Amino acid sequence: MSFSKLLMGCAFASVAMAANAADLPARTAPARAPVALSWTGLYVGATTGYTFFTNTPGSKPNGASLGLRVGYDHQIAPAFVIGALIDGEIDFGKKSYAGTYLGTAYTASIKHRHTVSVDVKAGYLINDQTMIYALAGYTNGDIKATATVAAVSASDTVTGNGWNVGVGAEYRFTREWSGFAEYRFNQIKKHGTTVEASQVKVGVAYRF
C-alpha cells in the first residue's frame, strides 16, 4: 500500500467518525431541583390597619394605625412553623362630640393612642410560599378621654393590659420579601374598665 493511499484512508475514516458524532444526541447537564424556601429566621416588617371598637357605645375611637414588627420563625417540619413576634403601633382613632348639660356647653373626645403586643404563632404551610397561621398573646393599649366644661378640662387615660387572638396568612414574593394580612381581637382591662376591639391589618416583611 502506497503512502498516499494510507493518508486517503485515514482522511475518509476521520470524516466518517465526525459524521457519526454529529448524529449523536447532545449531552446536557441534569436540571437542578428547585430549592425549597426556608421559613426559619429573623424578620422585620411594617404594618398598617384599622381598629373597630366593639364595647364603647357612642364613643368608639375607630381609626387607622401604623406600626413596626419584629419576629422569629422556626420551621419544625416540612409543613409546620412556630414563632414569636412583637408589634408596636401608633393609633390615630379619635371620636369627638359636643353638647349641653344642665344648660352648660361641653366638648369631649376619646383617642386611641398606641398598642403593643407580644405573641406566639403556629403556622401551616400550604406550599413553600404560602403560610396560614394563628397567634395569641399579650396586649397593652392606651386610650385617653378628655372633657371640657365651662373652660375647665379634665382627662383620664386607660393604659391597660390584656390579651389578643388572631389569624393570618403570609405569602413569600421572594426569599427575602413577603406580604401578610391579619385579623385580631383585643381585650384590655384597667380598674374594672374593659375595652374590646377588632383589628384588621396588612403589612410587608423582610426576612434575613
KELUMBA-91714 format. One record per residue: x, z, y of N, C-alpha, C in turn; residue in three letters. Coordinates in steps of 0.02 Angstrom, whole numbers. Layout:
KELUMBA-91714
      nxx      nzz      nyy     caxx     cazz     cayy      cxx      czz      cyy   residuo
        X        Z        Y        X        Z        Y        X        Z        Y       ALA
...
end
This chain:
KELUMBA-91714
      nxx      nzz      nyy     caxx     cazz     cayy      cxx      czz      cyy   residuo
       43        0      -59        0        0        0       45        0       61       MET
       28      -46      108       69      -50      167       52        6      215       SER
       98       20      260       88       74      309       29       59      355       PHE
       18       -4      373      -38      -22      417     -104       -9      382       SER
     -108      -24      316     -171      -11      280     -185       63      276       LYS
     -131      104      268     -141      177      266     -169      203      332       LEU
     -143      179      387     -168      200      453     -240      181      462       LEU
     -258      121      440     -328       99      447     -374      142      404       MET
     -351      162      345     -392      205      302     -404      273      334       GLY
     -352      300      364     -359      365      397     -407      361      456       CYS
     -404      305      493     -448      297      551     -520      293      530       ALA
     -534      254      476     -603      250      452     -628      317      427       PHE
     -585      356      394     -606      422      369     -622      468      427       ALA
     -583      465      481     -596      508      540     -662      492      572       SER
     -677      425      577     -740      404      607     -798      428      565       VAL
     -792      424      499     -846      445      455     -858      520      460       ALA
     -804      560      463     -811      632      469     -845      651      536       MET
     -827      616      589     -857      630      655     -931      614      654       ALA
     -949      558      621    -1020      540      618    -1060      591      579       ALA
    -1031      615      523    -1066      666      483    -1074      731      522       ASN
    -1024      750      561    -1027      812      600    -1080      806      654       ALA
    -1089      746      683    -1140      737      735    -1210      745      707       ALA
    -1218      731      641    -1284      737      611    -1303      809      594       ASP
    -1253      854      593    -1267      924      576    -1303      959      634       LEU
    -1350     1007      620    -1383     1043      675    -1334     1087      713       PRO
    -1345     1090      779    -1301     1130      821    -1312     1204      807       ALA
    -1257     1242      807    -1261     1314      796    -1277     1349      862       ARG
    -1326     1394      861    -1344     1432      920    -1337     1506      905       THR
    -1321     1545      957    -1315     1617      949    -1383     1648      934       ALA
    -1385     1697      889    -1450     1729      874    -1480     1762      935       PRO
    -1546     1755      943    -1580     1785     1001    -1578     1861      997       ALA
    -1565     1892     1053    -1563     1965     1056    -1634     1993     1064       ARG
    -1648     2044     1026    -1713     2077     1032    -1717     2113     1100       ALA
    -1775     2111     1134    -1782     2145     1198    -1772     2220     1191       PRO
    -1739     2250     1239    -1726     2321     1238    -1786     2359     1266       VAL
    -1813     2406     1227    -1871     2444     1249    -1853     2488     1308       ALA
    -1900     2495     1355    -1890     2539     1412    -1893     2611     1390       LEU
    -1846     2650     1414    -1847     2722     1401    -1882     2758     1458       SER
    -1924     2807     1442    -1959     2846     1493    -1924     2912     1507       TRP
    -1867     2924     1476    -1831     2986     1487    -1789     2981     1550       THR
    -1796     3031     1594    -1754     3032     1653    -1789     3061     1714       GLY
    -1749     3069     1767    -1771     3095     1831    -1802     3039     1872       LEU
    -1853     3055     1913    -1882     3006     1958    -1904     3040     2023       TYR
    -1909     3000     2075    -1936     3022     2140    -1988     2971     2161       VAL
    -2036     2994     2201    -2089     2949     2221    -2123     2968     2286       GLY
    -2166     2925     2309    -2207     2936     2368    -2280     2924     2351       ALA
    -2325     2963     2381    -2396     2958     2364    -2438     2954     2427       THR
    -2497     2926     2419    -2549     2930     2470    -2615     2939     2433       THR
    -2662     2973     2466    -2725     2986     2432    -2780     3008     2479       GLY
    -2835     3031     2449    -2893     3054     2487    -2923     3113     2449       TYR
    -2941     3166     2488    -2967     3228     2459    -3040     3237     2479       THR
    -3082     3254     2430    -3153     3267     2441    -3167     3340     2423       PHE
    -3186     3380     2472    -3203     3449     2459    -3275     3453     2432       PHE
    -3285     3498     2383    -3349     3499     2348    -3389     3563     2359       THR
    -3360     3617     2385    -3398     3679     2390    -3391     3711     2459       ASN
    -3385     3670     2510    -3384     3695     2579    -3441     3660     2617       THR
    -3502     3680     2606    -3560     3644     2635    -3558     3643     2711       PRO
    -3568     3583     2738    -3571     3574     2810    -3504     3573     2845       GLY
    -3450     3588     2810    -3384     3591     2844    -3330     3565     2797       SER
    -3340     3507     2770    -3292     3478     2722    -3237     3441     2760       LYS
    -3175     3466     2758    -3121     3430     2793    -3092     3375     2750       PRO
    -3134     3328     2729    -3111     3272     2688    -3062     3230     2728       ASN
    -3013     3202     2693    -2966     3160     2729    -2909     3137     2687       GLY
    -2866     3097     2718    -2809     3065     2684    -2749     3113     2680       ALA
    -2701     3093     2639    -2640     3132     2631    -2581     3085     2619       SER
    -2522     3110     2636    -2459     3077     2620    -2413     3128     2588       LEU
    -2377     3108     2536    -2336     3157     2502    -2274     3128     2468       GLY
    -2234     3174     2442    -2174     3157     2403    -2179     3190     2335       LEU
    -2146     3160     2287    -2147     3186     2218    -2078     3182     2188       ARG
    -2061     3232     2148    -2000     3230     2107    -2020     3256     2037       VAL
    -1993     3224     1986    -2012     3244     1918    -1960     3223     1867       GLY
    -1972     3247     1806    -1928     3229     1750    -1972     3218     1689       TYR
    -1962     3161     1654    -1998     3146     1593    -1949     3145     1535       ASP
    -1976     3161     1475    -1936     3157     1414    -1978     3124     1360       HIS
    -1953     3068     1335    -1988     3031     1282    -1971     3063     1215       GLN
    -2019     3098     1185    -2005     3137     1124    -2018     3097     1061       ILE
    -2050     3040     1066    -2065     2996     1009    -2078     2927     1038       ALA
    -2081     2875      996    -2092     2808     1023    -2152     2801     1068       PRO
    -2205     2842     1058    -2266     2834     1097    -2285     2896     1137       ALA
    -2243     2948     1139    -2263     3010     1172    -2210     3032     1222       PHE
    -2235     3057     1280    -2191     3079     1334    -2216     3147     1359       VAL
    -2171     3193     1373    -2188     3255     1407    -2146     3259     1471       ILE
    -2170     3298     1519    -2132     3302     1582    -2156     3358     1627       GLY
    -2123     3364     1683    -2141     3412     1735    -2130     3378     1803       ALA
    -2172     3397     1853    -2167     3366     1918    -2189     3414     1973       LEU
    -2164     3401     2033    -2181     3440     2093    -2205     3391     2146       ILE
    -2263     3405     2175    -2290     3365     2230    -2295     3408     2293       ASP
    -2277     3379     2350    -2289     3410     2414    -2323     3360     2460       GLY
    -2378     3381     2492    -2418     3335     2532    -2434     3363     2600       GLU
    -2435     3320     2650    -2464     3335     2715    -2534     3306     2715       ILE
    -2583     3347     2731    -2653     3325     2729    -2681     3319     2800       ASP
    -2723     3268     2810    -2750     3253     2876    -2825     3262     2880       PHE
    -2855     3294     2831    -2927     3305     2833    -2947     3354     2888       GLY
    -3000     3337     2924    -3024     3379     2979    -3099     3369     2988       LYS
    -3134     3424     3002    -3205     3421     3018    -3216     3462     3081       LYS
    -3244     3430     3132    -3259     3464     3196    -3333     3462     3210       SER
    -3359     3513     3241    -3429     3515     3259    -3439     3562     3318       TYR
    -3497     3557     3350    -3512     3597     3410    -3586     3614     3410       ALA
    -3604     3666     3448    -3673     3686     3451    -3682     3744     3501       GLY
    -3739     3776     3496    -3751     3835     3537    -3775     3892     3493       THR
    -3757     3952     3513    -3777     4012     3476    -3798     4064     3528       TYR
    -3861     4083     3526    -3889     4131     3575    -3877     4107     3646       LEU
    -3886     4042     3655    -3878     4012     3722    -3807     4001     3744       GLY
    -3758     4014     3700    -3687     4005     3717    -3659     3947     3677       THR
    -3626     3901     3712    -3597     3843     3678    -3535     3863     3638       ALA
    -3524     3830     3583    -3464     3843     3543    -3440     3777     3513       TYR
    -3375     3776     3496    -3346     3721     3457    -3308     3751     3399       THR
    -3302     3713     3347    -3266     3738     3288    -3235     3679     3251       ALA
    -3183     3694     3213    -3152     3642     3172    -3121     3675     3110       SER
    -3115     3635     3058    -3082     3657     2998    -3034     3602     2977       ILE
    -2971     3621     2963    -2918     3572     2948    -2887     3588     2880       LYS
    -2878     3535     2842    -2839     3540     2780    -2768     3518     2797       HIS
    -2719     3564     2791    -2653     3550     2819    -2600     3531     2768       ARG
    -2597     3564     2711    -2548     3544     2661    -2569     3567     2591       HIS
    -2539     3535     2541    -2550     3553     2471    -2483     3546     2434       THR
    -2467     3595     2393    -2408     3592     2350    -2431     3606     2278       VAL
    -2406     3567     2231    -2425     3578     2161    -2364     3571     2116       SER
    -2365     3611     2062    -2313     3608     2011    -2349     3600     1944       VAL
    -2334     3546     1908    -2373     3528     1849    -2329     3511     1789       ASP
    -2360     3518     1730    -2332     3490     1668    -2376     3431     1649       VAL
    -2345     3385     1611    -2378     3322     1596    -2368     3304     1523       LYS
    -2419     3274     1492    -2414     3246     1425    -2442     3175     1427       ALA
    -2401     3128     1403    -2421     3058     1408    -2419     3021     1343       GLY
    -2457     2966     1340    -2459     2922     1282    -2443     2851     1306       TYR
    -2396     2817     1271    -2375     2750     1290    -2419     2698     1255       LEU
    -2457     2661     1295    -2496     2605     1268    -2449     2549     1246       ILE
    -2397     2537     1286    -2343     2492     1270    -2282     2516     1308       ASN
    -2227     2478     1305    -2165     2500     1337    -2173     2512     1412       ASP
    -2219     2476     1444    -2225     2479     1516    -2283     2522     1542       GLN
    -2328     2542     1499    -2390     2575     1523    -2399     2642     1489       THR
    -2410     2694     1530    -2422     2761     1505    -2486     2789     1535       MET
    -2528     2820     1494    -2583     2861     1518    -2565     2934     1506       ILE
    -2588     2979     1549    -2566     3048     1543    -2617     3096     1571       TYR
    -2610     3159     1550    -2647     3215     1577    -2598     3265     1605       ALA
    -2619     3302     1656    -2575     3352     1686    -2615     3413     1706       LEU
    -2580     3469     1714    -2611     3531     1734    -2557     3577     1762       ALA
    -2577     3621     1809    -2527     3666     1836    -2552     3706     1895       GLY
    -2505     3727     1936    -2515     3773     1993    -2526     3733     2057       TYR
    -2571     3758     2099    -2584     3727     2164    -2582     3780     2219       THR
    -2552     3762     2275    -2554     3803     2336    -2581     3759     2392       ASN
    -2634     3783     2426    -2665     3743     2480    -2673     3783     2543       GLY
    -2676     3748     2599    -2680     3780     2664    -2737     3747     2704       ASP
    -2786     3788     2724    -2842     3766     2765    -2849     3813     2824       ILE
    -2856     3785     2884    -2861     3825     2945    -2928     3812     2979       LYS
    -2964     3865     2996    -3028     3861     3032    -3019     3892     3101       ALA
    -3045     3857     3153    -3040     3880     3222    -3108     3875     3255       THR
    -3126     3926     3293    -3190     3926     3331    -3177     3949     3402       ALA
    -3211     3918     3449    -3205     3936     3520    -3275     3948     3548       THR
    -3284     4009     3576    -3348     4028     3606    -3333     4058     3675       VAL
    -3363     4028     3727    -3354     4053     3795    -3280     4061     3812       ALA
    -3242     4009     3798    -3170     4006     3813    -3129     4055     3773       ALA
    -3157     4087     3724    -3120     4132     3680    -3113     4100     3611       VAL
    -3051     4093     3588    -3039     4059     3524    -3016     4109     3471       SER
    -3036     4096     3411    -3014     4135     3353    -3002     4087     3295       ALA
    -2955     4104     3253    -2939     4060     3196    -2923     4102     3134       SER
    -2931     4071     3078    -2915     4102     3014    -2887     4049     2968       ASP
    -2835     4067     2931    -2803     4020     2885    -2811     4044     2813       THR
    -2835     4000     2771    -2838     4015     2700    -2781     3978     2666       VAL
    -2729     4015     2649    -2673     3988     2610    -2677     4021     2542       THR
    -2706     3985     2495    -2721     4016     2431    -2685     3984     2373       GLY
    -2685     4020     2318    -2655     3996     2256    -2710     3980     2207       ASN
    -2696     3932     2163    -2746     3914     2114    -2717     3868     2061       GLY
    -2758     3822     2038    -2739     3778     1983    -2767     3708     1993       TRP
    -2740     3662     1955    -2765     3594     1956    -2760     3563     1887       ASN
    -2804     3515     1873    -2801     3475     1812    -2812     3402     1833       VAL
    -2786     3356     1795    -2795     3286     1814    -2777     3238     1759       GLY
    -2791     3174     1772    -2773     3120     1726    -2744     3063     1769       VAL
    -2704     3021     1737    -2675     2966     1774    -2649     2911     1729       GLY
    -2624     2858     1760    -2593     2802     1725    -2535     2777     1766       ALA
    -2482     2756     1732    -2422     2731     1766    -2399     2666     1733       GLU
    -2376     2619     1774    -2354     2554     1749    -2284     2539     1775       TYR
    -2239     2520     1730    -2170     2504     1749    -2165     2430     1768       ARG
    -2151     2416     1832    -2140     2348     1854    -2072     2323     1831       PHE
    -2021     2366     1836    -1954     2352     1814    -1927     2415     1780       THR
    -1864     2415     1761    -1835     2475     1732    -1837     2533     1781       ARG
    -1826     2518     1846    -1821     2572     1896    -1888     2587     1930       GLU
    -1929     2537     1944    -1988     2546     1987    -2053     2548     1946       TRP
    -2098     2593     1967    -2163     2597     1935    -2215     2615     1988       SER
    -2278     2604     1970    -2334     2625     2012    -2382     2667     1971       GLY
    -2418     2712     2003    -2463     2756     1966    -2526     2771     2007       PHE
    -2578     2792     1972    -2641     2812     2003    -2665     2875     1966       ALA
    -2695     2923     2004    -2714     2987     1975    -2780     3012     2004       GLU
    -2814     3052     1964    -2870     3093     1988    -2853     3166     1972       TYR
    -2867     3212     2021    -2855     3283     2011    -2915     3324     2036       ARG
    -2926     3379     2002    -2972     3430     2026    -2932     3492     2042       PHE
    -2940     3518     2103    -2902     3577     2126    -2949     3634     2142       ASN
    -2927     3695     2128    -2963     3754     2148    -2913     3807     2172       GLN
    -2925     3834     2233    -2883     3888     2259    -2927     3945     2281       ILE
    -2899     4006     2280    -2936     4065     2300    -2893     4109     2344       LYS
    -2928     4143     2391    -2896     4194     2433    -2949     4241     2460       LYS
    -2938     4306     2448    -2983     4358     2473    -3056     4344     2456       HIS
    -3069     4322     2395    -3137     4309     2374    -3165     4242     2394       GLY
    -3127     4202     2433    -3149     4135     2452    -3122     4084     2403       THR
    -3166     4044     2376    -3146     3992     2328    -3157     3924     2360       THR
    -3105     3883     2357    -3108     3814     2384    -3094     3767     2327       VAL
    -3138     3717     2318    -3130     3667     2266    -3129     3598     2297       GLU
    -3088     3554     2268    -3082     3487     2295    -3062     3438     2241       ALA
    -3088     3377     2246    -3066     3322     2204    -3020     3278     2245       SER
    -2971     3248     2210    -2922     3207     2246    -2906     3145     2204       GLN
    -2903     3088     2238    -2877     3027     2207    -2814     3009     2245       VAL
    -2764     2985     2208    -2701     2966     2240    -2668     2909     2203       LYS
    -2629     2871     2240    -2588     2818     2211    -2518     2826     2238       VAL
    -2470     2797     2203    -2401     2805     2225    -2354     2757     2190       GLY
    -2292     2760     2212    -2237     2722     2181    -2182     2772     2164       VAL
    -2143     2755     2113    -2089     2799     2092    -2026     2758     2076       ALA
    -1970     2789     2087    -1905     2758     2070    -1872     2801     2016       TYR
    -1856     2771     1959    -1827     2807     1903    -1752     2795     1899       ARG
    -1715     2849     1890    -1642     2845     1887    -1618     2832     1816       PHE
end
